[in-house]
Amino acid sequence: MDEKERLLQDLVSLAKRRGFIYQGSEIYGGLAGIYDYGPLGVELRHNIKQYFWDSFIRDREDVYGMSAAILMPERVWEASGHTEGLTDPLVECKRCNERVRADQQEAIADHEKKHKKEKVEWTDPRVFNLLVETHLGASKKSASKVYLRGEITQGVHVNFKNIIDSMHPKLPFGIGQIGKAFRNEITPRDFLFRQREFEQMELQYYIRPEEKEGRTQFEYWKKFSLDWYYGLGFKKESLRLRQHAEDERAHYAKDAWDIEYHTPFAGWKEAWGIHHRGDWDLRRHSEFSKVDLSYRDETTGEKFIPWDIECSGGVDRAVLFALLEAYTEDKLGGEKRVYLKLSPRIAPVKAAVFPLLRNKETLVKKARGIYENLKKEIPGVMWDDNGNIGKRYRRQDEIGTPFCITIDFDTLEDDTVTVRDRDTGAQTRVKTGELASYLSEHMV
Ligand code: ATP
């Protein structure tokens, strides 16, 4: 295993050991491309989603939130182009996992040239559709066929009319959503990077169908998305924006950019997309559903199909990239340690409260009181009295807790506690009455 793979493997084992992420159905041998979130992982993921929900939806007057169902009929995916667009026969190179069309000999020959003298073996061809299908009702007749959504986007577009009719928004306005999506990826890999069941967070922002407005809004949402991603705690040099080449763009896109993260295991990888979808989705759903999805401007009386600027991010990829970015090996007090330098905004535990000794009743009682009060003011405070102080620090460092608060014998005398900073190990005495404001100030 080379150094790059080792880093990912170390993170995978930390994630398991510390209750972040487990292989799905592990005791039955695991299910490829499927992961379960443990007690700390689910908090981390929740914090990322909450930050998205606040920034893209709740804090804005021009965006509504919604939550569409996972199951949608085949017609939706015919309209969106997903059933048609993703049914090529594919073979996969067993050396590098690249897939090419089985019916294109030139593509196969070109690929084999890339490997020079190495012998290339291919998997058997298979007709490939990313959509995961299932059936509803008692019979397996085709009429009952439904798909687990391949992207959450379509759930918003099919509700466009409902939102217009119930909320009467003025253009431009957006609809945001977070939810699960499913893709039958041939080669799920790289931990949470390419899964078969994953979560997306998205905004569809509807605008007047005008080139200039399209440009302005597109630039605005590119910057907004990148700033938001930096807010998860990434260093400047860890992220970049990259425009899709014309032949790389999805069938619906007039323009597309990705926010990419520089992964230690495979270089720059997509974290988030900003897509100019034009009127593709609403026009197609109007045609396929026979329901008019145009927008009527109440002041001018004009009727038109709006354009859509989409911001689309993977929740699990944000979790993975935030963990990779945070994973740090250093030396503290002459000892090697591994810790997660997570931004306090997304850290699963914001502060851990300990009594210096777990069997000294006076200390435990005092510490319990401080813990109960603090937890009312700062969500995500944890009680920890397991093992000695050194062990607690190491454990909290490994799960990325920004602050540890120790209640010792001095606390009983002067009502101050020790606050230890995760990154530097520095310890400060703080009055218990000022603890919540001290933490809030240092948590930005
Ligand atoms: P990729 O090229 O990596 O397959 P994509 O371009 O197909 O991704 P989109 O359809 O634009 O991805 O989906 C939006 C976001 O959803 C992506 O930026 C990514 O963060 C996330 N995503 C897509 N596919 C997966 C997957 N299989 N596992 C985890 N996250 C995914």
Residues whose N, C-alpha, C, O or C-beta is under 5 A from the ligand:
A	BS01	ATP	E185 L192 F193 R194 Q195 F198 Q200 E270 A271 W272 G273 S312 G313 G314 R317
